[in-house]
Amino acid sequence: MALDRFKQALASLLDLAPSDPLERDEFFELNTLPTAGGSGFEVVICDEENEIFAAIYTDRLFEEGEPGQEAVEALVPGFLEEAFGLKPEEWQATEPFDLGWRSREYLWFMEFSVPGLTPTCRFD
């Protein structure tokens, strides 16, 4: 099953996460899902409760207002397939591809969900 690689990466990250909610949120901001290939991107958990992830483009930094979104956005499906075996029909963008502020730098990112992800990644 194609979701297995993504589930394994998610499980390994969740196993390391602290149980305290505030520490857990910070942990997910700083720690990425382990990937099998797919250089140029990192995947983080943006919203654990709603199972929203973000593919963050890390190969280059951008200035505010600098063009380049379309070229980077086109790389996301290939990265998710290479890194996790996720085919385009197995994930969906939850927000438009955008330029966001992270660690005092602007980075392109795409938030996405994986509808077939069961069991959920919630921590009880």
ROVEXTOR-202505 format. One line per field, with one value per residue (C-alpha): residue number from 0; x, y, z. Coordinates in steps of 0.2 Angstrom, whole numbers, plus 5000, padded with zeros to 4 digits. Example, Ala and Ser with C-alpha at 12.3 -4.5 7.8 and 13.67 -1.06 7.14 Angstrom:
% residues 2
tidren = [0:1];
X = [5062:5068];
Y = [4978:4995];
Z = [5039:5036];
***
This chain:
% residues 124
tidren = [0:1:2:3:4:5:6:7:8:9:10:11:12:13:14:15:16:17:18:19:20:21:22:23:24:25:26:27:28:29:30:31:32:33:34:35:36:37:38:39:40:41:42:43:44:45:46:47:48:49:50:51:52:53:54:55:56:57:58:59:60:61:62:63:64:65:66:67:68:69:70:71:72:73:74:75:76:77:78:79:80:81:82:83:84:85:86:87:88:89:90:91:92:93:94:95:96:97:98:99:100:101:102:103:104:105:106:107:108:109:110:111:112:113:114:115:116:117:118:119:120:121:122:123];
X = [5000:5007:5002:5013:5029:5020:5013:5030:5038:5023:5024:5043:5040:5025:5035:5048:5035:5033:5016:5014:5003:5014:5030:5022:5017:5035:5042:5032:5038:5056:5056:5052:5046:5060:5060:5067:5074:5065:5079:5074:5059:5055:5038:5031:5015:5006:4991:4991:4972:4966:4980:4987:5005:5016:5029:5042:5054:5071:5083:5083:5076:5065:5063:5045:5036:5050:5042:5045:5030:5024:5040:5042:5024:5026:5039:5028:5019:5035:5043:5029:5029:5048:5049:5034:5026:5011:5003:4993:4976:4982:4984:4976:4981:4972:4978:4985:5004:5011:5027:5028:5039:5048:5064:5066:5066:5053:5051:5038:5026:5011:4999:4991:4981:4981:4963:4967:4977:4970:4972:4973:4989:4980:4988:4976];
Y = [5000:5017:5025:5013:5023:5039:5030:5023:5041:5048:5035:5037:5055:5053:5041:5054:5068:5073:5071:5089:5099:5115:5105:5094:5109:5116:5098:5097:5114:5109:5091:5084:5068:5056:5055:5042:5054:5069:5082:5100:5098:5094:5089:5095:5092:5109:5104:5087:5088:5091:5080:5094:5093:5105:5102:5116:5120:5122:5122:5141:5156:5170:5188:5194:5197:5187:5177:5158:5150:5141:5132:5127:5122:5110:5100:5095:5080:5072:5075:5067:5052:5050:5053:5043:5034:5046:5047:5064:5055:5050:5068:5084:5102:5111:5128:5137:5135:5150:5159:5158:5165:5152:5154:5172:5167:5166:5148:5141:5128:5118:5112:5095:5081:5063:5057:5039:5040:5028:5027:5045:5054:5061:5059:5055];
Z = [5000:4995:5012:5021:5019:5024:5040:5045:5044:5053:5067:5069:5072:5083:5094:5098:5102:5120:5128:5134:5122:5121:5120:5107:5096:5097:5093:5077:5071:5073:5068:5051:5045:5039:5020:5008:4995:4989:4992:4992:5004:5022:5029:5045:5055:5055:5064:5072:5077:5059:5052:5041:5035:5026:5012:5014:5000:5008:4993:4993:5002:4995:4997:5001:4984:4974:4960:4958:4966:4950:4947:4965:4967:4952:4962:4976:4968:4963:4980:4989:4977:4978:4997:5003:4988:4989:4972:4968:4971:4988:4995:4993:4996:5010:5006:4991:4989:4998:5004:5023:5037:5046:5057:5051:5032:5019:5012:5000:5007:5003:5017:5013:5020:5017:5017:5018:5033:5046:5060:5063:5070:5085:5102:5116];
***
